[in-house]
């Protein structure tokens, strides 16, 4: 569920008409040619964001489109080149259907570097604004990547404000202080009378699914800074859908958890995703400990246990990548102690839907035209 705005600022004045090159993109039912065109475009953007990473296989793009979660209504549009041979831009409006956050919609806008500053981003934003207005969503949210400054420039021109600033960090396991990991493990074992530590590899166990969904509510504790977003309550059904979306045939997920022995309830967890097609990299997922159990270095115990397992069982992994909000001081401190170094930045932006509409009209856009219902 990538929600990016990359490379979309355009010149002043009237935009070129792109309606004839814009078509709705049904995420779950697109043609093979459409998936191939989308995969190529996303890999071009990927090369800008993460130049050291290999291209993402077509199978991943197809898998995620066809397994898009049903609790999010998605409307997508692709823009083709004049000769019709390439997709040069892609936009998606994401409308959450859960009871929480009924005031917002998120979106992504991707424009190929060779086709920026032509008004294509504004054209797609018109469709996105139309969907948000029709669904009664007063706020639009998206993320930009610091390695593609054109995205930030567009959001500034749009009148958006930063909601959450985040840093991407990477750890080289070659330089990992293994003695530090050992000390954190030893410190954690002092709590073994109070807490059980365990691991799930792959899908979550059915018999624990309701409790695991409750465990994921800990992520509501992460900083949201100025972002106008409310807590989201995870459900077992939603958890399974997200699992099917993120985990492909080439990936596996490790989840290390802590459970209070006295009550049997989960109190914290950390996750990584491993990709057989990029075996040298582990992608750090969520890490969290409920507030009433903090102050005991349980987060360090979880992180050390995961790193030790990587060292023992996945010697091919050389790097671990993560992202944390600038304001998440506790997690950033843990990562800095481990040796994570900055690799880039991200910003989550928000803008009132009415302000986006006013921006579009001020630059020659009326309504975007006939609505294209693009997906789920």
C-alpha positions, -999 to 999 in steps of 0.1 A, spaced: 0 0 0 26 25 -11 14 60 -5 40 82 -21 40 115 -38 72 116 -59 83 139 -87 51 157 -95 56 195 -94 48 211 -127 52 245 -144 28 274 -139 -1 279 -162 -24 255 -180 -16 219 -180 -15 197 -211 -46 177 -216 -38 141 -205 -73 127 -204 -68 107 -235 -38 90 -220 -54 84 -185 -73 52 -178 -87 36 -147 -65 9 -133 -84 -19 -116 -58 -32 -92 -71 -67 -87 -82 -72 -124 -56 -54 -145 -42 -70 -177 -7 -86 -178 4 -57 -199 -9 -32 -174 9 -49 -145 41 -50 -165 39 -13 -173 32 -5 -136 61 -26 -124 85 -9 -148 74 26 -136 76 16 -99 111 2 -104 122 35 -120 110 53 -89 125 26 -67 159 33 -83 156 69 -72 146 61 -36 169 32 -30 196 32 -57 215 2 -41 185 -21 -43 177 -44 -72 145 -40 -92 113 -55 -76 101 -86 -96 69 -83 -116 54 -111 -94 55 -88 -64 36 -61 -81 10 -85 -93 7 -102 -59 2 -69 -40 -24 -56 -65 -44 -88 -65 -42 -91 -27 -51 -55 -20 -69 -54 14 -107 -51 12 -109 -27 42 -94 0 20 -112 13 -11 -87 21 -38 -91 41 -70 -62 40 -93 -53 57 -126 -24 52 -150 -11 77 -176 6 63 -207 31 80 -230 20 95 -262 30 64 -281 11 42 -256 40 20 -250 49 30 -214 32 40 -182 46 74 -172 25 82 -141 4 64 -116 -20 78 -90 -41 61 -63 -66 74 -38 -69 51 -7 -102 55 13 -102 35 46 -135 18 53 -128 10 89 -148 30 115 -117 50 125 -104 79 105 -134 85 84 -123 120 79 -93 112 57 -81 96 25 -45 89 16 -30 90 -19 1 83 -39 14 101 -70 43 88 -91 55 105 -122 85 93 -142 115 116 -140 114 122 -178 78 134 -177 78 158 -147 68 195 -148 42 188 -174 11 190 -152 6 153 -151 7 152 -113 -20 179 -110 -41 161 -135 -40 129 -114 -45 149 -82 -78 161 -97 -91 126 -98 -79 119 -63 -96 151 -49 -128 141 -67 -128 107 -49 -120 122 -15 -148 148 -19 -173 122 -31 -165 100 0 -168 130 24 -131 130 33 -119 164 45 -82 155 48 -57 141 23 -25 124 35 6 113 15 43 106 20 74 120 2 109 107 0 139 130 7 158 115 -23 131 129 -47 128 165 -37 102 172 -64 76 155 -42 82 178 -13 82 208 -37 48 198 -49 33 194 -14 46 229 -5 30 243 -36 -2 226 -27 -2 242 7 2 210 26 18 209 61 42 183 75 26 158 98 54 134 107 91 136 98 110 103 97 145 91 91 154 59 73 183 41 89 205 11 80 226 -12 101 256 -31 87 259 -64 105 296 -65 97 300 -36 121 275 -47 147 288 -46 183 280 -83 191 291 -78 227 264 -52 231 238 -77 217 250 -102 242 247 -78 271 212 -68 261 202 -105 259 217 -112 293 198 -82 307 166 -94 292 169 -129 306 167 -114 341 130 -108 333 123 -144 322 103 -151 354 79 -123 345 80 -126 307 80 -154 281 99 -147 249 89 -166 217 88 -164 179 64 -169 151 79 -176 117 56 -170 88 18 -165 92 4 -158 127 -11 -189 144 -48 -191 141 -53 -199 177 -36 -167 188 -50 -144 161 -74 -124 183 -47 -118 209 -22 -109 182 -46 -83 168 -48 -68 202 -10 -68 204 -8 -47 172 -28 -19 190 5 -11 207 15 7 174 -11 33 182 15 45 208 40 56 181 43 94 176 19 110 152 32 146 159 10 170 139 -7 143 118 -45 145 122 -50 107 125 -68 87 152 -60 53 167 -68 24 145 -80 -9 161 -67 -40 144 -91 -69 139 -81 -106 131 -97 -103 96 -78 -71 88 -46 -86 101 -49 -116 78 -56 -94 48 -25 -73 55 -5 -104 60 -15 -117 25 -7 -83 10 28 -79 24 40 -115 24 47 -130 -10 60 -164 -21 95 -151 -19 93 -135 16 89 -146 51 83 -127 84 98 -133 118 79 -120 148 95 -122 182 71 -115 211 70 -111 248 41 -124 269 34 -117 306 35 -150 324 11 -139 351 -17 -128 327 -8 -146 295 -12 -114 275 12 -101 249 31 -70 260 54 -63 230 69 -75 197 93 -68 169 92 -80 133 115 -83 103 108 -94 67 133 -115 47 132 -117 10 148 -146 -9 153 -124 -39 173 -99 -18 189 -122 8 215 -97 20 188 -73 34 164 -77 63 136 -51 65 127 -41 101 89 -39 106 70 -28 137 85 -28 172 65 -19 202 60 -24 240 29 -14 258 35 16 281 29 -1 314 57 -26 307 83 0 296 114 10 316 128 -25 318 147 -25 285 122 -50 270 126 -32 236 163 -38 237 157 -75 246 134 -79 216 158 -62 192 188 -81 205 170 -114 202 161 -107 166 196 -97 157 210 -128 173 186 -150 154 197 -133 122 234 -139 130 228 -175 139 204 -185 111 207 -161 82 244 -154 76 237 -140 41 219 -110 57 244 -81 58 221 -51 63 190 -43 83 169 -13 73 143 6 93 124 39 96 115 59 127 97 91 133 121 119 143 101 123 175 103 86 185 133 93 208 132 59 226 134 38 194 159 60 177 181 58 208 180 20 207 188 20 170 217 45 173 232 24 201 231 -6 178 249 13 151 221 22 126 231 52 105 209 76 85 202 67 50 175 91 39 143 108 51 106 107 46 78 131 54 41 124 59 21 154 47 -15 165 52 -37 189 33 -73 198 36 -93 184 6 -109 219 1 -74 234 -1 -64 208 -27 -95 217 -47 -88 254 -45 -52 248 -57 -64 228 -87 -90 255 -97 -64 283 -93 -43 265 -119 -70 259 -145 -85 227 -132 -122 223 -127 -136 190 -118 -114 162 -130 -141 149 -153 -160 117 -153 -150 96 -122 -131 65 -129 -138 38 -104 -103 22 -103 -103 -8 -80 -118 -26 -51 
